[in-house]
Amino acid sequence: MKIVYIASGAAGMYCGMCLHDNTLAAAMLAAGEDVLLVPTYTPLRTDEANVSKLPPMMYGGINVYLQQISPIFNYTPRFISKLLDSELLLNLVSKFASSVQAEKLGALTVSMIAGRAGRQGKELNKLVDWLRHEKPDVVHLSNTMLVGMAGPIRDACRVPIVCSLSGEDIFLEKLVPPHYEQARKLLKEKSHDVEAYIALNRYYADFMIEYMAIDPARVHVIPHGLKLAGHAKRPPRDPARPVTIGYFARICYEKGLHLLAEAFRILHERRDLPPLKLVAAGYMGSADKPYLKRIQQDLKAAGLADKFEYLGEPDRNEKIRILQSFDVMSVPAVYRESKGLSILEALANGVPVVQPAHGSYPETIADTGGGVLFEPENARDLADKLAAVIRDPEQLRTLGDRGHAAVHSRYDDVRMARQTIALYRRLIEERAARKTGSAGTVLLTDKTLG
């Protein structure tokens, strides 16, 4: 089976969906499938072996942006477009790009979702022509912001179109009028061009069914699967060192590091706890550096500067080492998380978690038994829940053991790939059956009329 998986690059940052897409594509390749992981906008960044291809680059970010601001860029010579799509130039531009700001990208977002009616016709035609040549059996879009491609690809290639549901509402809800209303309307209209949607959990599947008015029968839940090599139960804690409270996620307001820092300050006011340390790691864009600086200043004002450490953006091996150094982890996101991949990574290493009781987290905690929940955006309740598990080493160990066992038995990349491949095959078979049934109906009608 030939699979073309079209993913969205994230301008040089580690992005949960980029990591997911690469892990899934790699696992399907290992299963013997013919998979092309094709990045759009910018090359993908991942902390595992990158299996994406530039076939050439599709929907290169520079060309997409220029075509949005002026129609003339739909008519530039091929060599100019190719230059603007070069991996070297896109990576260079990504290094100087600030965080993606939805408020400034409304018109471009609407244009991309509009597909043929948008301003990136040149890019769409290039993609469709390339796909005709590749002759895929199925095309998978990594998020619904790419759904404008679905109809043209389906019509040209006559194959099933699959689309992941990957947290798009967080971006869309920041759009301003009239682009917000236009984007929502287009998403609902274009949703019918996709035969099947995949969500990583039941929470987000149900949310997007309503958000995009999708037929529930077309939405499937396939949990994320980790490449488990290297993830192992953390060693027993050295009682001579402080209890380490960890945070592993992008450094930004949405992920809630400020809440964890406030909870950490509250914990230090309590006299019945052992010595504590707060350690954070994860990608940080230039636009979020002032955010981290404010957190550091607040902790310094509380006399806790020497008890907080930011370890930067580690590679995969260093990430696992950092996770295994945590005694408990919390990513107290202020929004309703659709994925929570770092939570699964923590549990894969036997690290229990304390997470807000919204989004996908209650489902993950209920299924794995690897943590406890707190009231969202309530730093004092987060501190209370952290204190409770820190005071009870046996509970901390039990939560970590449960989470480790659950992830290693049910959240691996092999299982994720197998379930995804099975869905692809079913869609292909159903399409073939419909085609055969339609042909049979035509022949019967012709015979009757004759």
N, C-alpha and C positions, 0 to 999 in steps of 0.2 A: 504494500500500500504506500502510495506517495502522498506525503503530508506536507503542505506548505503552512507554516505557522508564522503569522505576521505580528510582530511585537513592536512596542513603542519604546524607543530609547528615552532616557530620562536626563539628558543634558549632562552626562558625566557623573551623576550621583547614583549611589546604591538605592535601588527602588525595589520594594517587595515583589511587585509583579514581574519585574525583569528577572529577579532571582528565581521566582516560581517558573517563568516561561523557560529559562535556560535549563533548570533542573528537570522539568518535564520533557523537554526536547531531547536532552541527553539520555534520559531513561528510555524513551521510545526508540532512540537510535540503538541503545544497548539491547533492546528487545528485538532488533532486527528490522525495524521499519525504516523506510526511506524518508527522512525528515529534513526539511530545509527551514531553519529558523532565520527569518528575514527581519532585520531591524528597520524601523522607520524613524524619521526625525533625526536621531543621532545613533551611533553605535551603542550596543548594550554594554553595561558595566556589571560584572558579576564577580563574586568571590570564589567561584568554582571554575573549572575549565570551560572557556567560552566556546559554545558550539554554533554560534550564529554565523551567518554568511552575508557578505555584501555582494549581491548578484549581478548588476550594480545596486547601489543604494536606492531604496524606494522612498519616496516622499521625504527626501533630505530636508532637514530643518531650514537651511538657508534658502533653498528654492521655494519651499512652502511659504515662508515668510515674505519673500520678494514677490511671489505671485499674488499674495494677498494685498500688498500695498499698491501694485500696479499690474494691469493686464499685460503690459508689454513683456513681462518675464515669462509669459506662456509661449512666447515666440523666440526666445533666445536660441542661438545655435547650439547644437548638441554638445560641442566641446566645452562651451561655457557652462552648461548645466552639469556636465560630467565633472568639471573642475570644482564647482560649488558643492557637489555631492561627495568629494573625495574624503576618505576616512581621516586623513591627516588634518584637513581644514575643519571638518565637523568636530573632531576632538579638540582642536585648538580653540574654536569658538566656544565649545562647551566649558572649557576651563575658565572663561571669563564671563560666563552667563550667570546671572543671579537666579534666585529661586523662581520657579514658575509662578506667575501671579495671574490668577484667573481674571481679576478685575481688568487687566490690560489685554486679555486675549479673547474677549467675547466674540468679536467679529470673525476672528480666525477659527474659533471653535465652531461657530454656526456654519461657516463655509465648509469646514471639513466634514461635518455631519451631513451637510446637504448633498455631498457626492457630486453627481453630474451637474447640479445647479450651483455648485460652489465655484471658487476661483482657482482651484488646483486641478483643472481639467487635464493639463499636460501630464501631471504626476499620475493621475488616475489612468490615463490612456497607456502610459509607460508600464504601469503595474499590470494592467489587464493584458497587454500584448506579451509581456514576459510570462505571465501565467499560462496563456494559450500555448506558448512554446514548451513550458515545463510539463503541461498536462497532469496536474495533480488529481488525486482521487477525492481529496477533501481539503478545504482551506479553513484555517482557524485564526480568528482575529483575537488579539489579546485583551481588548477592552471595547466597550460600546462607543467610545469616541471615534472608532474606526468604522462604525456601522455604515457610513456613507459609501464605503467600498463594496458592501455586501451584494447589493442588487446587481451592479455591473459585472462583478466577478461571477456571480451565479449565472447570469444570462450568457456570459461569454464562455464559461468553462463547463456549465451544466453539472456542477458538483455541489454537495452539501456545504453550507457555510455554518461554522460553529463560532461562537463568541463567548469569551470569558466575561464574567461580571466581577469587577476588580476594584471597587471603591470609587467609581466615577462620581458619585453624588457629592463627595467632599469637594471636588473641584467645581462641579456644576453649581452647587449652592452658593458659590462665591461670585458667580457671574452677576452682572448688573443689568437692569432693563435697558433696552428691549431684548438683549441677547439671551438672558436667562429664559424668558418665555419662548423665544424662537427655538432655542436649543432643546428645551423640554418637548415642544410640539414636534420637532423633527425626529427626535429619538423615538417617540411613540409611533410616528408614521413609518420610520425605517426599520423598526423592530421586527416587522413581518418579513423582512428579507433574509432573516437568519433562521435556520431550521432548528438549531439547538443552542441553548445557553448553558454554561457551566459556572456554578458558584462553588466556593470553597467550604461553605457551611450553609445550614438551613436558614439561619437568621438572614443572611444577605440574599439568599434566593427569594425568600418571601418578601423582603423589602423591595427588591428590584422588580418583582412581578407587579407590585402595585405602582412603583415609581415610573415604570416604562409601559405599563399596561400590556405585559407579556402574558401569553397563554401559559398557565402553570404547567401544562403537559410538555412544554418545550424547555423547561428549566430542570437541570440535573445537578445534583450535589456530588462533587468528587473532592474529598478533602485533600489539602496539600500534603505532599509526601516529601520528606527530607532525604537527602543522600546521607545515610546514617554512618558511613565510614568515618571514624574519628570521634564521633559523639559517643561518649561513655559516661558511666556514673562517676560523678566527681569524688575525689578522695575524701575521707573523713576530715572534718574541720579540726585544725590545730587549736586547742583551747587557749593557747598563749597569744593568739592574734585576735584583733577585733572582729566582731561579726560584720561581714561585708554585705551591705544592701546594694544590689546592682541595678543598673538601667542599661539596656542595649536596644537602641532604636535611633532613628534620625534625631538630631538635636534641633528641636523646633517646638514652638508653643503647642502645636496640635498634639504632640506626643506626651506632653505633660511633665517634662522634667522639673519645671518650676513647682508643681504640686508635690513631687517626691522630695524636692529640696526643703519645702516648707514642712512636710511630714517629718523629715530628718531633724529639722530644728526642734520640732515639738518633742520628738523622742529624746533629745538630749536634755530636755527639761526634767525628764523622769529619772529618778535615782535608783530604780530597781532593775535597770537593764545593764548588760555587760557593755564594755567599750564598743563603739560602733564606727563604721567607715562607710562612706557613700562613694561608689565608683560608677562612672558613666562612660559609655563608648558608643560610637556610631557616626554615620556621615553627618557633616555639618557644612552647609553652603555658606557663602560669604554673607548673604543677607541675614543669616541666623547667628552670626558671631556676636552682635550686640546682645542678643537674648541670653547666650551663655555667659557673657560678661556680667550682666545684671544678676544672674543667679550666683555667680562667684562673689560678687560684691555683697549680696545679701548674706551669704554664708560667712563671709569675712566679718561683716558687721555683727554677726551673732557669735563670733569667736570660733568659727568652725572651718576656717580656710584650710587648715592642715588635715582636716578629716574628709575632704572631698578631692577626687582626682578624675580628670577627663583623659581618657587614653587614646582619643583620636579614632580613625577609621581603620580597623585592623583587617588583615587578610583572613582567609578561612581558618588556617591553623591557629593564628593568634586569637581569633574570635572564640574558638572552642576553648582555648586556654583561659581566656577572660571569663567566659561563662562558668567554667569549672571552678573559678576562684570565688564566685558568688555563693553566699549562704542562702539568700532569698533574692528574687528579682521582682521589680515592678515597673511597668510602662503605663502610667496612669493617664492614658489618652483622654483628651477632653471631647473627642468626637466618637461616634459609634464606629469602631474599627470593623472592617470587612474581612480582614485576613489574620493579622496577629501572628506572623510567621516567627518572629523572634521569641514569642512565648513558647511555641513548639520546640524551638532550638534549646531554650533553657530547660524545658522538661526532658528533652532528649539526653541532657547531661545530669539529670537528677536534681535540678535546681527548682524548688517550689516557687510559685508566683503569687502575687497579690494584685488583683486586677479590678478595674471598675466594673460594676454590674450593669453594663450596657454593651450594645453591639454584639460581636461574635464571642466575647469573653465568657459570658455565662454558659454558653454551649460547650466551649472548649473545656472549661473547668468541670462541668458536669460529666463530660465524656471521659476525661483523663483522670479526674480526682487529684490533680496535681497542684491545687492552690485554693485560695479563698478570695471572696469578692468584697469590695467596699463600695460605699455610696459614691457615685461619680462626682468628681470635682470637689470632694470634701477631704481636705488635707488632714483634718483631725481624725476622721474615721479611718483614713489610710494609715495614719500613725497608730491608731488603736489596733488595727488588724495586724500590722507589722509587729507591734509589741507583743501581741498574743502568741504569734508563732515563734518569735525570738525567745520568749520566756519558756517555751515548751520544746526543747530539742527533739523530743520523741515525735511530736507532731510534725516538726520540720522534716525529720528524716522520713516519716511515713508518707507525707505529701510528695516529697522528692522521689521516693521509690515508686509510688503509684504513677506519677507522671512519666517517669522513665519507662516503666513497663508498658504503659498505654501507647506512648509514641513509638517505641521500638516494635510493637506488635501491630499497630494500625495506621501509622503515619509515615510510611516509607515510600520512596520514589518508585520502586518496582510496582507496588500496588496502585499508586496513582497512574502510572503509565498504562498498566493493564486495564484499568477501568476506562481510561480515556480512549484507548485503542478499541475497546469493545463498543463504546458509544459510536465512534467513527464507523466501524464496520456495520453496525445496525442501521445507521443513517444511509450508508451506501446501499445496503440491501433493500431498505424501504424505498429508496429512490428508484432502484432498478425494478422493484416490484410494481411501483406506480407506473413506470414507463411501459413495462410489459402489459400491465392491465389496460392502459390507455390504448396501446397498439392493438390488443385483442378486441377491445370494444370497437375500434374503427373498422377492423376486418369483418367483424360480425355484422356491423351496420351496412358495410358495402355489400356483403353477401346477401343480406336481407333485401336491400334495395334492388340488387341485380336480378 
